Amino acid sequence: MNWADFALALVTSAVGAVGGLGGAVLLVPLLVLTGTPARAAAPLGLVSVAAGSTAAGARQLKGGLVNHRLGITTELFASTGAIVGALASGLASDRFLKLVLAAVALAAGVLGSRRKGIRNLPQPGLATADVGEHVGTLSGVYQLDDGFVPYQAKRFGAGAALFGLSGLIAGLAGASGGFVKTPASSEVMHVPVRVAAATTTFTIGITSAAGLIVFAFQGRLDLRTCATVCAGAIIGGHAGASVQSRLSPPHVRAFLSMALVVIAVVLAVRA
């Protein structure tokens, strides 16, 4: 087992689960910076996302943070984009993929830092029994500290288009696209960031699986390294999901944004 890959997958999956971005947006650039070719790092990123998503899903479901209808309907667009992106990545040069990763990391950092504070506020009259999604709708209630916050997803068309873009990025760069999914849900569709992050973490495994099928046909999966990354991501996903509910959304966004901007700059220089 390569313990360095294991440790990177563990840490990045934990951080990705907290922010709902998917750990691959950190893992893939870090693998490239430590010597892994971009074409080999992309499949490992999707493996880590699929494993981390599976590990984090149970806790987020228990907390009533996942909106299934929102996740599945938008995932149709994301998975289609992932297949197209994975097919295109097989034709790209390693230098081009490094530049794409730099752009992806920079965009993730900028998007994550744009809004401060919390848009959706607690509403009197709601209780623990109200927590969860409203079945058959894109609305629900989640608990924030001692209050209960209602929400209703808006502008589905614009959000779906961005989810398609997130899938394209996932397939092309192996970065899961979660950094687009979570802001698309929270900023464009006005879903609370904790619900957006949990729903994204729950569904990005499906996006990753779509891209991995293409990578498998292209012969780009190193099964031994994939197993190492998968093991680290499972542990990290569990850890990140347990921490997610205890941190404030603004602090999560700020931490991830700073890390991603630094990674983007270093990648661009190296490329």
C-alpha positions in Angstrom: 0.0 0.0 0.0 1.2 3.5 -0.8 0.7 5.3 2.5 1.1 8.7 1.0 -1.8 8.2 -1.4 -3.8 6.7 1.4 -3.2 9.7 3.6 -4.0 12.2 0.9 -7.3 10.4 0.1 -8.2 10.3 3.8 -7.6 14.0 4.4 -9.0 15.3 1.2 -12.2 13.2 1.5 -12.8 14.4 5.0 -12.4 18.1 3.9 -14.5 17.5 0.8 -17.3 15.9 2.8 -17.4 18.9 5.2 -17.7 21.4 2.3 -19.8 19.3 0.0 -17.2 19.8 -2.8 -15.9 16.3 -3.1 -12.4 15.6 -1.9 -11.1 15.1 -5.5 -11.0 18.8 -6.1 -8.1 18.8 -3.6 -6.8 15.3 -4.1 -6.2 15.4 -7.9 -4.2 18.6 -7.9 -2.2 17.3 -4.9 -1.4 14.1 -6.7 -0.3 16.0 -9.7 1.9 18.2 -7.6 3.5 15.2 -6.0 4.4 13.6 -9.3 1.4 11.6 -10.5 0.5 12.3 -14.2 -2.7 14.2 -14.6 -4.2 11.4 -16.8 -3.6 8.9 -14.0 -4.7 11.2 -11.2 -8.2 11.9 -12.7 -9.5 8.3 -12.3 -8.1 8.2 -8.7 -10.0 11.4 -8.0 -13.3 9.9 -9.1 -12.6 6.7 -7.1 -12.1 8.8 -3.9 -15.3 10.7 -4.6 -17.4 7.6 -5.1 -15.9 6.0 -1.9 -16.2 9.2 0.2 -19.8 9.8 -1.0 -20.8 6.2 0.1 -19.1 6.6 3.5 -20.7 10.0 4.3 -24.1 9.3 3.0 -25.5 7.3 5.9 -24.8 10.0 8.5 -26.2 12.8 6.3 -29.3 10.8 5.6 -29.8 10.3 9.4 -29.5 14.0 9.9 -32.3 14.8 7.5 -30.0 17.0 5.3 -30.3 15.2 2.0 -33.0 16.2 -0.4 -33.4 13.1 -2.6 -35.6 14.6 -5.3 -33.2 17.5 -5.8 -30.2 15.2 -5.9 -31.6 12.6 -8.3 -33.2 15.1 -10.8 -30.0 17.2 -11.0 -27.8 14.1 -11.2 -29.3 13.2 -14.5 -27.6 16.2 -16.0 -24.4 15.8 -14.1 -23.9 12.1 -15.1 -24.4 12.9 -18.8 -21.8 15.7 -18.5 -19.4 13.3 -16.7 -19.5 10.8 -19.6 -18.9 13.5 -22.2 -16.0 14.9 -20.1 -14.3 11.5 -19.6 -14.5 10.7 -23.3 -12.9 14.1 -24.0 -10.1 13.7 -21.4 -8.8 10.7 -23.3 -7.8 13.0 -26.1 -6.2 15.7 -24.0 -2.5 16.2 -23.2 -1.1 16.1 -19.7 -0.2 19.8 -19.7 -3.8 20.7 -20.8 -5.3 18.6 -18.0 -3.0 20.4 -15.5 -4.2 23.8 -16.7 -7.8 22.6 -16.5 -7.2 21.5 -12.9 -5.7 24.9 -12.1 -8.7 26.6 -13.5 -11.1 24.2 -11.7 -9.4 24.8 -8.3 -9.3 28.6 -8.8 -13.0 28.7 -9.8 -13.9 26.6 -6.8 -12.0 28.9 -4.5 -13.6 32.0 -5.9 -17.1 30.7 -5.9 -16.8 29.4 -2.4 -15.7 32.8 -1.0 -18.2 35.1 -2.7 -21.1 35.0 -0.2 -20.8 35.5 3.5 -23.3 34.6 6.2 -26.4 32.5 6.0 -29.4 33.3 3.7 -32.0 30.9 5.1 -32.9 31.8 8.7 -34.8 29.7 11.4 -38.5 30.1 11.5 -40.7 30.0 14.7 -43.3 27.2 15.0 -41.1 24.4 13.5 -39.9 21.5 15.5 -37.7 18.3 15.2 -40.6 16.5 13.7 -40.6 18.8 10.7 -36.9 18.1 9.9 -36.3 16.5 6.5 -37.4 16.9 2.9 -41.0 17.3 1.8 -41.6 14.2 -0.2 -42.2 14.9 -3.9 -41.0 18.4 -3.7 -37.7 20.4 -3.8 -38.4 21.8 -0.3 -37.9 20.8 3.3 -36.7 21.8 6.8 -33.3 21.4 8.4 -32.0 22.1 11.9 -29.5 24.9 12.5 -28.2 25.0 16.1 -31.4 25.3 18.2 -33.6 26.6 15.3 -35.4 25.0 12.3 -34.9 26.4 8.8 -37.4 25.9 5.9 -36.2 26.1 2.3 -37.6 25.8 -1.2 -35.3 25.2 -4.3 -35.8 27.8 -7.0 -34.6 28.3 -10.6 -34.3 24.6 -11.4 -33.4 25.2 -15.1 -30.3 27.3 -14.4 -29.3 24.9 -11.6 -29.6 21.9 -14.0 -27.4 23.6 -16.6 -24.7 24.1 -14.0 -25.0 20.5 -12.8 -24.3 19.5 -16.4 -21.2 21.6 -16.4 -20.1 20.1 -13.1 -20.3 16.6 -14.6 -18.3 17.7 -17.6 -15.6 19.0 -15.3 -15.7 15.7 -13.3 -15.1 13.6 -16.3 -12.5 15.9 -17.8 -10.4 16.6 -14.7 -11.4 13.9 -12.2 -12.4 16.7 -9.7 -15.9 15.5 -9.0 -17.6 18.8 -9.9 -18.9 19.2 -6.4 -17.5 22.7 -6.2 -20.0 23.7 -8.9 -22.9 21.6 -7.6 -22.8 23.0 -4.0 -22.7 26.7 -5.0 -25.2 26.0 -7.8 -27.6 24.6 -5.2 -27.0 27.2 -2.6 -26.4 30.4 -4.7 -28.6 29.8 -7.8 -31.3 27.5 -6.4 -31.3 29.1 -2.8 -30.9 25.8 -1.0 -29.2 26.2 2.4 -25.5 25.4 2.2 -25.7 22.5 4.6 -28.5 20.9 2.7 -26.7 21.7 -0.6 -23.4 20.2 0.7 -25.0 17.1 2.1 -27.1 16.4 -1.1 -24.0 17.0 -3.2 -21.9 14.6 -1.1 -24.6 12.0 -1.3 -24.9 12.2 -5.1 -21.4 12.9 -6.5 -20.6 9.2 -6.2 -23.1 8.6 -9.1 -21.4 11.3 -11.2 -18.0 9.7 -10.5 -19.3 6.2 -11.3 -20.4 7.4 -14.8 -16.9 8.8 -15.5 -15.2 5.8 -14.1 -17.0 3.5 -16.5 -15.4 5.5 -19.4 -12.0 5.5 -17.8 -12.2 1.7 -17.3 -12.8 1.2 -21.0 -9.9 3.5 -21.8 -7.6 1.3 -19.6 -6.8 4.1 -17.2 -7.5 2.4 -13.9 -4.6 1.1 -11.7 -6.6 -1.3 -9.5 -3.9 -1.4 -6.7 -3.7 2.4 -6.4 -7.5 2.7 -6.7 -7.9 0.3 -3.7 -5.5 2.4 -1.6 -7.3 5.6 -2.4 -10.7 4.0 -1.9 -9.7 2.8 1.6 -8.5 6.3 2.6 -11.6 8.0 1.1 -14.0 5.8 3.1 -12.4 6.6 6.4 -12.1 10.3 5.4 -15.8 10.4 4.3 -17.0 9.1 7.6 -14.9 11.6 9.5 -15.9 14.5 7.3 -19.6 13.7 7.6 -19.4 13.6 11.4 -17.7 17.1 11.5 -19.9 18.7 8.9 -22.9 19.2 11.2 -20.7 20.9 13.9 -19.1 23.7 11.7 -20.7 26.9 10.5 -21.1 27.2 6.7 -19.1 30.4 6.4 -16.1 28.9 8.1 -16.2 25.9 5.9 -16.4 28.0 2.7 -13.5 30.2 3.8 -11.2 27.4 4.7 -11.8 25.5 1.4 -11.5 28.7 -0.7 -8.1 29.6 0.6 -6.7 26.1 0.1 -8.1 25.9 -3.5 -6.6 29.2 -4.6 -3.2 28.2 -3.3 -3.4 24.9 -5.2 -4.5 26.7 -8.4 -1.6 29.0 -8.4 1.0 26.2 -7.8 -0.6 24.1 -10.5 -0.6 26.9 -13.0 3.1 27.6 -12.4 4.0 23.9 -12.6 2.1 23.5 -15.9 
